[in-house]
Amino acid sequence: MSRRRTALALTAATSVVASALLLPATAASAADEQRTVTVHLDQTVQEDYLGVGVNVIPWSLLEGTTKYGYDDADWEVDVERIQTLRPKVARVWFQIDWMELEKGQYDFESPEMQAFYRYLDAFKDAGTEIELNFGWKVGERVHDWFTIPGAPDPYISAPADLPAYGASASALLQNLFDRGYDNVDYLTFYNEPNGSWDFWAPGDEKAYYADMARAVSDRLTTDGLRDDVQIWGPEEVNAVAWTQYMAENAGDVFDQYSFHLYGESYDAMGAAIAQRRAVIGDAPLNLSEMGWTNPGTSVWETGYANYIVRSANDGVHSNLIWQLNGVMTGDPAGDTNGSYNLWDSLILGLAPTAAFYEAGPLLRYVPAHSTVLVTEASDDDVRATAFRAPDGELTVLVETQEGASKDVRVQFEGGDATDAFTRISYTDAIAQPEDNALLPASSGTLTPAGNAFTDDTVGAEHSYAIYTTTPTATQVAMTPVRSEVAGGGQVQLGASVIDGTGTPTWSVVGEGNGSVDANGVFTAPAVDTERSIAVRATLPDGEYGVALVEVTPASTAGVTDAPVFSLPGGMYPSVEAVTITSGTPGAQIFYTTDGSEPTASSAAYTGQIFLEPLKTTYLRAVAIAPGDAASGVTSQLYKVLDVQNAPDGYTFCQYADGGACAFDGEANVAFGSAGQFVFGTFTDGVDCAVASFGSDPNPGGDNRCFVNPDTSEDPPLVSILNAGFERPATGGTANGPMVNGWTFSARAGIQHNNSVFTPTSPAPEGERTAYLKSDSGLASRLDQTVVFPAGTFALTFAAANRVGYGGQQEFDVQVDGQTLGHYVPVGGDYRYYETAPFTVTQGEHTISVVATTTEGDNTAFVDDIRVVAADDTLSDTTAPTVTVKQGDAFTQGSSEAYDKVSFKLYDAGKIDRVTINGVVKDLVDNEWSDVNFVAPGVFGAVSGENTMVVQDAAGNTTTVEFRLR
């Protein structure tokens, strides 16, 4: 039977002095604003939108993740979440070494294949189609025969033998079909072959990729499988030339085309779609990767909902989110936890990311293989699209921009819409991660009257709403989701039903894992070493929830009590310390950090273990007391990120009231938290307690001690976290949105001296700086709220511009939204600036650095931001004065257009430089200066519009625009 589907497609700037930064609150709107979304039931954009899906790296059940403690109980939770989301398509990573260690010898019963089948089972049960990504990476075990000799990185080498590659792909598909996986509908190869990270081939890589795909297609035809699968490609990112090449040279091979897009604006996304549509014609186009570095930070300008709206309305065939969940991979070794995921690996904690709540309803409710209907919005602050499922059910997606509360009327034309619509809405306030990982519940029913309904609940914040006639997701919330009990003990579990009814039936997953009664009372089995057990609460309709119970060895006479860890396992933003104890007096504890079984020959525990940043540590411990048997093994897994939580130069040394902050010699020590610290200088350690410092800077806070062995520099006047932008300790770039002391927007981040930005000069402080980038019509910013004492201050910082690529970036420095100065860091050499003084009350105030250039691709670097005391009568905050010099000898023409023009410049603080269209002219620092005889070709001037920026020695600028004939 043929299973192949046919897819249908279709200016002057000056510094401003801010004194008291006390701003009034914005008044609320008196009445909601009216908006209308019109859905044309008789007009279609496309007839087979596959839906919203995910990307999956299926390593949870493989050694890379299981060696850190992932087990079958964790898998039960992952499967339940897949069932909740019901992604419509899953693009699934596959490595050839999982099935073929020797060329032509297939092992479809290998441990890796058994784990892969479990993923396919979960997705089949969820109704998910599979895009099989064949040969994403190349495991070391097949480097000897699979890779091309001389490949610089064998893990990403294209196959050396293309006919053998085709035979392997065909054999795998036949195996999967024989096993009943008839949801494997799409096939693709490698990932982002235009880049240097996931594909390499000698010579013309486009041609090799096309030949590779053709070899697979030809073999599938020979084996009678070609009509059972559609081939997608080339999975490119920002490389439309690759898609064009495939369309022109392998159009008979590729049934559909696929590309990736990250963080682009709504408008730039439309342009990216149009570029590809121009080269592939009416062939289906899939956005097979889309996402944001830190999930949950998508916004009106670029985000999950508007990517779906734009894609559906522009004829894109599917949208696949990067990625489902984090994993640790074994071969090649890697770790995808901490960014982009809907949730991280469950061994790091059960709570999902904010993106789960934002993307989840789109995955669940946008129907598969639907017809996209023509939809119109009455105003620019509303976007919408609409879907008709194959069974006729309707779903409307409406996104609204922040600004004012709105009444949104959804009007249907060209047919009748009479069924009630359930509303599922999303705002950032809904994204409150908790262990159950529940999708936003329904929030009302709207029944059309006169073929329309009105939603009067849309607030002023950025939000989206799904209105659907399909049944809402019934979910089961477990209480508690995770618990711990000693072997033989009991724990009371509870379950509540959301968007549904029914009494759950309780069951324990697996044999020998204890029991649970009809009331949810779980009785743990006796265990010699720790064990994780999954308990289900299942409703009559099949929906269920999962609770995890960690069972530890019970205290037993003659057996040493098992080790207990002071810090729960999980992911932590900054450095932490762990204490390990046993309840048995005199017990010695031994531990490992690599996942191996601890014995009396392992490292002996002697005191606090400090967890290193940017590292995953799997602590496993055993306790042994004289005369007793060794305890069972207990463990905790920790992943520590690299978020700055102390003043620059200071490192964590102890918790408040936790004992001594130990060091040798003299050192400065900061005590406090949340940016509020007191400082002292001590010798040979100090007790980390309020008494040692004389005051508590943050009562009730998570206070700690941080040590700095450099006593030559005074403590900061105001503590700015990550003031020197050294965290995270990237060797390239760390891109926003993210929070690390500062809140970095999209297009802002941290860059190293060796980053792809290739800065002209090294960072003036440390090895890294912040960057502010503008492209696709979107600018960027940095923000941090810090605690000031009352007084008058200024900010100092260093800045430079990226040269050799892009244009001039300009930016404002603000406190509490008031601009203290506008800066144009001309050239690649860093220069220090000082803002105008500002006066603040004691308490929290927000420092912001805001890029102001939105046209073109422009980047500025900023470093070493500090608060200094200032006298507002002494600082130079006056911008230069610029006048046109009169007389034909200097100026010819008028203000409308000049043949040539000369300028007189004045600043009491001395003129420093002039920049015309990005070309710098350095001037002698005098109060008076001239720029004479400017004409096309002189000092960077051109025919037409020109921009001149005049900067004084204090960094104040004046911008003048003029036209030359």
Sequence and secondary structure as in RCSB ss.txt:
>XXXX:A:sequence
MSRRRTALALTAATSVVASALLLPATAASAADEQRTVTVHLDQTVQEDYLGVGVNVIPWSLLEGTTKYGYDDADW
EVDVERIQTLRPKVARVWFQIDWMELEKGQYDFESPEMQAFYRYLDAFKDAGTEIELNFGWKVGERVHDWFTIPG
APDPYISAPADLPAYGASASALLQNLFDRGYDNVDYLTFYNEPNGSWDFWAPGDEKAYYADMARAVSDRLTTDGL
RDDVQIWGPEEVNAVAWTQYMAENAGDVFDQYSFHLYGESYDAMGAAIAQRRAVIGDAPLNLSEMGWTNPGTSVW
ETGYANYIVRSANDGVHSNLIWQLNGVMTGDPAGDTNGSYNLWDSLILGLAPTAAFYEAGPLLRYVPAHSTVLVT
EASDDDVRATAFRAPDGELTVLVETQEGASKDVRVQFEGGDATDAFTRISYTDAIAQPEDNALLPASSGTLTPAG
NAFTDDTVGAEHSYAIYTTTPTATQVAMTPVRSEVAGGGQVQLGASVIDGTGTPTWSVVGEGNGSVDANGVFTAP
AVDTERSIAVRATLPDGEYGVALVEVTPASTAGVTDAPVFSLPGGMYPSVEAVTITSGTPGAQIFYTTDGSEPTA
SSAAYTGQIFLEPLKTTYLRAVAIAPGDAASGVTSQLYKVLDVQNAPDGYTFCQYADGGACAFDGEANVAFGSAG
QFVFGTFTDGVDCAVASFGSDPNPGGDNRCFVNPDTSEDPPLVSILNAGFERPATGGTANGPMVNGWTFSARAGI
QHNNSVFTPTSPAPEGERTAYLKSDSGLASRLDQTVVFPAGTFALTFAAANRVGYGGQQEFDVQVDGQTLGHYVP
VGGDYRYYETAPFTVTQGEHTISVVATTTEGDNTAFVDDIRVVAADDTLSDTTAPTVTVKQGDAFTQGSSEAYDK
VSFKLYDAGKIDRVTINGVVKDLVDNEWSDVNFVAPGVFGAVSGENTMVVQDAAGNTTTVEFRLR
>XXXX:A:secstr
                   B         SS EEEEEEEEEEEEEEEEE EEEEEE   TTSHHHHTTT  HHHH
HHHHHHHHHH  SEEEEEE GGGT SBTTB  TTSHHHHHHHHHHHHHHHTT EEEEEETSS  GGGHHHHB TT
 S GGGB BS HHHHHHHHHHHHHHHHHTT TTEEEEEESS TTSSSS B SS HHHHHHHHHHHHHHHHHHTT 
GGG EEEEEEEES HHHHHHHHHHSTTT SEEEEEEES  HHHHHHHHHHHHHHHTTS EEEEEEE SSTT   S
SS HHHHHHHHHHTT  EEEES SB  EEETTEEE TTSS SB  GGG S   HHHHHHHHHHHHS TTEEEEEE
EESSTTEEEEEEE TTS EEEEEEE SSS EEEEEEEESS   S EEEEEEEGGG    TT        EE  SS
SEEEEEEE SS EEEEEESS    EEEEESSEEEEETT EEE EEEEESS    EEEESSTTS EE TT EEE  
  SS EEEEEEEE TTS EEEEEEEEE    TTB    EESS SEEESS  EE EE SSTT EEEEESBS    T
TSEE  S EE  TTEEEEEEEEEE TTSB    EEEEEEE     SBTT EEEEETTSSEE  SSEEEEEEEETT
EEEEEEEES EE SHHHHSS SSTTS  EEEEES  SS   SS  BTTT   S  SSEEESSEESSSEE TTEEE
EETTSTT  SS  SSSSEEEEEEEBTTB  EEEEEEEE SEEEEEEEEEEE  SSSB   EEEEETTEEEEEE  
 SSS EEEE   EEE SEEEEEEEEE   SS EEEEEEEEEEEE  TTTS     EEEE  STTT EEETTEEEE
EEEEEEEEEEEEEEEETTEEEEEEEEEEEEEEEE TTSTT  SEEEEEEEEETTS EEEEEEEE 
